[in-house]
Structures are given as C-alpha cells and as structure tokens.
Amino acid sequence: MRESIQAQQFRLTLSKELQDTAKASFSYQQFWSIISNYLQELYGKYANPEYCLSSYFDSEEYKNNCQIVNCCDDIPLINIDNINDMLMEEENYLKNIQKVLNLFDFNNDNTIKIADTLGILPNKNDKALFRYIFINNRLNEKEIKKFDKNLMENRNLLKLITDMLVQSFNDGYLLEFPATGSVMTQQHSRYYYRGENAFYHISKASSYRTIDNSLPVQIQRIIDRMRLYQCWETLDRFDAVKYWKFSEINYMALSQHYGFKTPMLDITSDLKTALFFACCKYGSDNKWHPLNNNDFLHVDSRHYISDNSGDSRYGLLYRTPSEITDLRWCTEGNSTAFELITPVGYQPFMR
C-alpha cells in the first residue's frame, strides 16, 4: 500500500531511529471516528454514530422515500420540478461550502459561525451542511443550555472538530481505505447518486450482467479477468502511471471506465452525472445518445434490456446521503468496510 503524504510528513517528525520502523495510518475510518469521538465529548449520546444512524432510519426523510423496489409500481415518479429542486439543493449546498471555506482562516476565530453552518451547534440550522452526525433536533431547552455552556468551556475542542470537518471540503486530502489504499479525495458531497436508464430488479456490476451463453460461466469469468490483467499491464506503460506519486492507482476503476467488465458498481457525487446515465443510452456507433420516446414506450422497447430481465419504460435515479456512509465508517469493522461506498479519487487519467 502506498504511504500517504500525511504519513510521510508524520514520519519525518520522528527521530531517525524510529523513521524506519514506525507506521502511521490516516484512514477515512479513523478520520470520521475521531470527529465522532470529539463530538460525543461535547454532546454525549446525541453524537453517537449508532444513535445518529438510528435517528436517520426513523426519520421522515428515510421513511418517505422508496427503499426497496419489488416492481415498477413501487418507484415514485419524479418530474422536472423535482429535478430542479434537487439541483437547487445541490447549488445551495455548494454555496454553504464556499461560505465555510471563506470563514476558515487560521488568523481569525470564526469557529462559532463555521460550526453553525456545519450543523454542530445545539441550535438546529435547517440549512446546515451536516444533518446526522449530531442529532440536535431532539434536544430540549434544558439540554441546549447545558451544551451551550459546555461549548464555552471547550472552545478549543469545538475548533478542532470544525477544522477537521472543513478539511473534508478541500480537494486533494489523502486518506486510506481498506479496499483501495491511499486515495486523494475530492470535495465532500451531500449525496451519492447512481443513474440507470432502465429498471432492473437489482443493480449489478458489469461482470454479472450479460453472459455469453456459448461459454461456461467460469470460462467467461477467467477470460474477463485475463482481459483486466492485460489492461493493467498496458496502463503501466504510460508515464502518467509510472510517475504518479500522489495516491494509490485504482486499476480496477480505470479499467471499468475504459469499458472492461469489473465487479465494481459506479456511484457518483454529482447529480448531473447520474441524470446523464439515467437519460442516455450507449449506441452501436460507440457514442452516447439521449433516450427518445421509442426507447421507453414498452417494457421491451430496447431488446437488450428485456433480454436481461429489464424494463425499458423507466430510467432510475438512486440517491443516499453521503453522511450516512460516513457514520457507517465509524461503526463497521475493516472486513465489512469493503461493502461501503469507497471513493476512487483523483487518478492519472480522466474518467
């Protein structure tokens, strides 16, 4: 695993005797666990990750949205007004991020203003950047006063928390993940999205979608794997890969974006990207085209969809709060963390 820049810098602060033997880890899991632990010092159970997750799953936001789809009738339809509202929410979220970054100045103490915009003060802010890492909408007046007093006595701790949370909105922060190693992360987003241009009963990675019936499944899997290895060997010949020193190279993700079958499922933090994949199709001319009326008129309007048990009449947009994944990083062990959404981050090639 490639050592992150933070780990290298930490190593240089040690004595020469320790530099060769000491190990430092700057994992995404630890990053959020530290923030959670500090928040719990201020707010107790209201910042406990399991309590926060439970609050989300009990919330109207969760219950009023479709979680399990057994048939097309279970899917709530969205119209152009709904999409515009979602785009406006994204725009306001980005404005609040910029507001926090503008306030963040080591020479001026804007801790309270930043904490309010982040959503980690006792008084609830409906426009806060974070809504579930601290459940302040369940506080009574007595608790609010107690926590306000606690904040005044622990301003340094609050500043430490805000500094760490603000860091999540900066591009290029290196953190380590169990499955991918060191990743140069991109700006934290409110939601994760996925767009699909047809309805399937289950989302499948490309390795498990289309099967060549002329070959045994195991043989096809071996062929797909050999193609991946050949792709990775080809990538290694490029100078951009040879001299990439910023983070781990995610060969699997790069392969997927160049058309190879992988066991990975694409997730994006950009709503417009997800909408593109929900509304467009890849043509026989190797170009993307918008879906037209004939493409979703009938269940089998696109035969390559119906041949794989899909329904051509609907494009789907999936959305989940990224904050919930962050909380799960605090509660999951390394073995189950492989199942969580993991960023690809910046890579040597565009995707």
N, C-alpha and C positions, 0 to 999 in steps of 0.2 A: 504494500500500500504506500502510495506517495505521501510524504510528510507535508502537511500544510505549512504555509508561510508563518502562521501564528506559532506553530510548534517549533519551527526553526528559530524564530526570534526568541522564544522562551528558552530554548536550549543554549543560545548564546549568552544568556544572563547567568548561566551556571558556571561553576568552576571547571577548568579543563578536565579534571579527573571525572566529573560527572557527565560532561557533554557526550561522551561516547556510550554511556550506559543508561542514562535517564530516558524515559519515554513520556511524551506529553500527548494528551488526546484533547482535541477541540471538536467534540461531536455535536451534531444537531440535537441529539437526545439530551446530552448534558446541558447544552445551551438553554433549552426550554425547562429542564428540570431545575436548574439554578434560578431562573426567573420565577418559577412556580414556588420554590422554597422560600425565596425572599418575600414574595407576595404573601405567603402564608404567615411569615413572621409579623406582617402588618395586619392581616385580615383573617387569620385563622382558617376555619373550615370553608369560608366563602371563596377562598383561592385554592382549595384542594382540588387537584385535577379530576379526581373521580367524582367529587361533588359537582364540579363545573360541567363535566360530561353528562351527568345525570340531569342537571338543570336544563341542558340543551335538549336532551331526548324527551324531556317533559314539556318543552316549550311549544307554543302555538306555531312558531316558525317551522319546527320539525313536524308536528302533527298535521299541519295544514298542507304539507307538501306530500307528493306521491313518493313513497319509499320503495315499494315492491310492486312490480308490474307483472301481472299474470296474463293479461290480454290487453289489446289496444284500448278498450273502453276504460281501463284504469288510468290512462295517460291524460293529464289535464292539458287542454289546448291553450297555446299562448298566441296572442295576436301582436300586431305591430306596436300597439300601445304598451303592451307588457315588455316587449324588447327594448323600446325607447326608455322605459322606466329603469330597466336593468342597466342600460348604457349610461343613464344619468347617475345611477348609484355608483357605477364604476368611476365616472368623472369626478363626483364629489369625494369619493374615497381618495383618489389621486391628489385632489386639491388639499385634503387634510394631511396627506403625507408630506406635501410640499410645505404646508404650514408648520408642521413639526420640524422638518429639516431646517427651515428658516429660523425657527426659535432656538434650535440646538446650537449653542455656542458655549464653548468652554470658558469664555471670559465673562459671560453673563449668566446668572442663575434664573433660568426660566422654567425651573423644574415643575412648579405647580401648573403653569399653563400647558406644558408638554404632557404632564400626567393627566390633565383633564381631557385633552384631545385624544390621548391614547385610551382613555376609559378606565383608569386605575385609581380614581379618587372615589370616596364614599358616595358622593352625589352623582346620580346617573346622568350620563350625557348620551342622548339618543343618536348623536352623530359621531360617536367615538369610533376610533379605528379598531379597537378590540371590544368584543361584547361578551365573551365567555371565559376569559382567563381569570376574571374576577366577577363574581355574581353580586353586583351592588343593588340590583332591583329587588332584593329580598330583605334589605336592611330596614330596621325600624329607626325611629328618631333617636332613641337612646343609643343604639349601636353606631349610628352615623356620628354622633357627638363623641363617643368613645374612640372611634377610629380617627376622627379629625385630630383629637388630642394626641393620639399615638403617632400620627404623621408629623406633627410639630416637634415631637421628641425624637423622631427618626428621619429627619430630612436627608441625611447622608445616604440612608438605605433607599429611600424613595428615588434619590438622584441616580444611584447605582442601577436600579430597576429601569428607570426611564432611559438611561444611557444604553443599556443592553437592548431594550425594545426598539429604540431608534436605529440601532445598528442593523436590525433586520430589514430596514427600508433602504439600506445602502447596497448598491450593486458591488459584486466582487469580493464579498466576505467568504473566506474559506472555512468550511465546516466538513466534518467527516460523517459518513453514513455507513451502516453495516454492509449494504449490498454493493455500494459503488465507490467507497473510499472517499478521498478528499474531493469536494465539489465546490466550484466557485459559484456561489449562489447569486440569484437575481432578486430583485426587489420583492418583498413580501406582498402578497395579494390578499384580497378579501375572500375570494372563492377559487376553487378549482373547477374546471369545466371539461366536458367532453361532448363533441358533436358527432352524431351518426346520421347518415342520410336515409336510413330505413329502420324499421322496428325488428329487432331480434329478441327472442325470449331471454337471452343472456349475451352480454358483451364478451367477445372472445378476442384474444391476441391473434395476430396473423398466422402463427404457427398452427393454430387449431381451427382455422376457418374452412378453407377449401382443401379437400382431399382428392388426390389423383387416384381414382378407383382402379386404374390399371396397375397400381403398385401396392404391395402390402404397406400398412401404415408405418411399421417400424423402419422399412427401407426408405420411405419418403422422409421420415424424421432424420435418418442418417444423411441423406442427400442434402437436406436443408442445413444441417449442421456443417457439412463439408463446405457448402457454399459460403456460410458465415466465416469459417476459418480462412477461406481464400480471400474474402472481402477484407478481413482484418490484416492479412499479410500485405494486401495491396495498399491499405491505408498507411501502414508502417513505412512505406517507401517515400511518402511525401515529407518534405522538410517541415511543413506545418505541424506534423505529428512528431517528427524526430526532435524538434526543438521546443515542443510545448512543455513548459515547466510550471504552469500555473495551478494545475489541478490534475486529478486522475482523468485519463481519457476513457470515455464511456463508449467502447467499441460496439456494444450491443445496440445502444441508442442510435449511434451514427449509421449502423447497418440498416436499422429499421427505416430511417429517414431517406435512405437510398434504395428502398424497395425490397429489402430482404425480409424473409419471414423470421420473426423472433417471438419469444414468449412474453414480450412486453406490451402493455396497453398504453396508448398515448393519452396523456392528460395535459391540459394547458391552463395557465393562469390568465389567459386573455380571452375575453368573451367573444370578440370579433373572430378570432381564430376558430373557436368552437362553432360559431354560427356558419362560418365558411364550410366546414366539413359536414354540417347538418343540411346545408342547402345546395351542395355541389356534388358532382359525380366525376369520376376519372374515366375519360373516354378512350376508345380504341386508338385514337391518334396520340395517346400519351400526354394529353392535356386535360386540365380541369375545366368543366363547363357547369353553368347553373342548371339546376333541375328545371324542367319545363312541365307543363300540365300533363303531358302524356306519360311522364315518368312516375307520377303518383296517382294516376286515375284509378287503377285497380290494384288488388293485392299482388298480382303477378305482372304488373306493368313492366318491371325490369326482371327478366327471367333469371339473371344471375343472382338476384336477391331471393326470389321464390325458390330457386333450386337449393338454396342454403337455409330453407325454412324461415325466410324473412318476409316482411310485409312492406311493399313498396309505397304504401299510402302515406306514411308518416316519416318525417325527419325528427330525430330526438335530440334534445339538449339536456345534458346532465349537469347538476351543479351541487357542490357541497362546500360549506365554509372551511377555508384552509385552517382556521383557528382550531377546529375540532381535530384535525390531523395533528396539529402541534400539541394539543393536550394528550392525544393518544401516544405521542412520542414519550411523554412523561410517564405513562403508565405501562407501556409494553416493554417486554424484555427484548434482548437482541435477536432471539430466534423468531419471534412474531413480528419484529420490526421490518422484516423483509416483505411483509404483506402491506405495509403502509406506502402511501404516495411518497415517492422519492424524486427530488429534482435532478435533472440532467445537468443544469447549469451551463456555463459557457464552455464551448468546445472548440477545437481547432478549425472546424468547418461550419459553415452556415447550415441550418436545417430547414 
